[in-house]
Amino acid sequence: MKILILGAGQVGSTVAENLVSEANDITVVDTDGAKLAALQNRLDLRTLVGNASHPSVLRQAGLADADMLLAVTQSDEVNMVACKLAASLFNTPTRIARIRSADYLAHPEIFSKDNFCVDFSICPEQILTDYIRKLIEFPEALQVLEFAGGRVSLVAVRAFEGGPLVGRELKYLRSNMPQVDTRVAAIFRHDRPIIPEGSTVIEDGDEIFFIAATQNIRRVLQELRRMDKPTKRVMIVSGGNIGRRLALSLENDYQVKLIEHNKKVCENLAGELSKALVLQGDGTDENLLETERVGDVDVFCALTNDDENNIMSALLAKKAGARKVISLINRSAYVGLLQGGKIDIALSPAHVTIGSLLAYVRQGDVAAVHSLRRGAAEALELVAHGDRQSSRVVGRRIDEIELPKGATIGAIVRNGEVIMGHHDRLIEPEDHVIVFVINKQMIRKVEKLFQVNVGFF
């Protein structure tokens, strides 16, 4: 697939990295030549320095014969204009724009074919806000991801010494919860994947990915870990785009304190938030954190644009006694170093939001994609089409399907009903199938497996 990416920031470069590894023809456009040079040194792609909203630049970048435009610059206006030009001048089949402004998002008619011709709009800040809210709702979890309109959840937890499941075989989980159907999709031990079987024994430190109907998540978490006490108090550092959205989302359900250093931003936030307490100050000020009793906080979220400040404030909060600390880390290389140490969860915004873009790039009928373990693994929601003659999955039991090594079917959603992906389950037409892939190199094989023979249409 030939894809033109506008913007070489965190989102654009992460998308490019993911797509290049899957043998796509990628060109990246940005005004910053240094960023593009760094990207080209690492990846096999073309780059072009120029303004992404200029027709001549888009033509030079090869938009005339591109299959897809991903406009993910920092400017909403540039992204929308690029999509409009792609439709009117180049007839580009698929146009996706990153939109940050809530004002634009509140008027979806702006993106219609009569206006800016945006096929799909994504808001990374809102995706990240929703993601963090789930981590606050389930403080025991490392990741909480939803499929099939929220009917199914994939949750990652870390097993710990003395936990309910450590030292036991996985089949114990099913025998101990006969009323709740769940499936362990994968286990990572010392950063290496293990294909789970009934006889697999859970060890201290294992990262366990399990899938279940969303309504059963808390019950399964009780078996995998001792449940933490419910979250009541949340402290947020940063009144920026993400911090503000998160405070607005949480203030009616939790006791929220927000720390922001800019006085004018604080004044605006105080007028916008009705219940959250807004404080002017520095999130790395130990005296301020002590005064505001950070040690009593259930979840501490460091969400500024400065990685070092986020790391320092999260470490100070943890040292003071905050139960769970979440730190936003823009530099992906830092994330793996920090997560699981003093910082409970290190979040890469680009890795959290990448799935929303990948869902449009994947071949076959893909309803959702989630990037896992900092991009090393992936979970896909694929729709099964055809019949036993035209499809390699429809009309077959799961144990009859030739899944590539490292891919497992975790669940099936059929007419709103959640069915766990046990070996004897039969795949029917239009089933939504949740597939967990521990090795991203296998993604293409999984996609091809779900593609219908041409003769079907």
Secondary structure, 3 states (H helix, E strand, C coil): CEEEEECCCHHHHHHHHHHHCCCCEEEEEECCHHHHHHHHHHCCCEEEECCCCCHHHHHHCCHHHCCEEEECCCCHHHHHHHHHHHHHCCCCCEEEEECCCHHHHCCHHHHCCCCCCCCEEECHHHHHHHHHHHHHHCCCCCEEEEEHHHCEEEEEEECCCCCCCCCCECHHHHHHCCCCCEEEEEEEECCEEECCCCCCECCCCCEEEEEEEHHHHHHHHHHHCCCCCCCCEEEEECCCHHHHHHHHHHCCCCEEEEEECCHHHHHHHHHHCCCCEEEECCCCCHHHHHHCCHHHCCEEEECCCCHHHHHHHHHHHHHHCCCEEEEECCCHHHHHHHECCCECEEECHHHHHHHHHHHHHCCCCEEEEEEECCCCEEEEEEECCCCCCCCCCCCCEHHHCCCCCCEEEEEEEECCEEEECCCCCECCCCCEEEEEECCHHHHHHHHHHHCCCHHHC
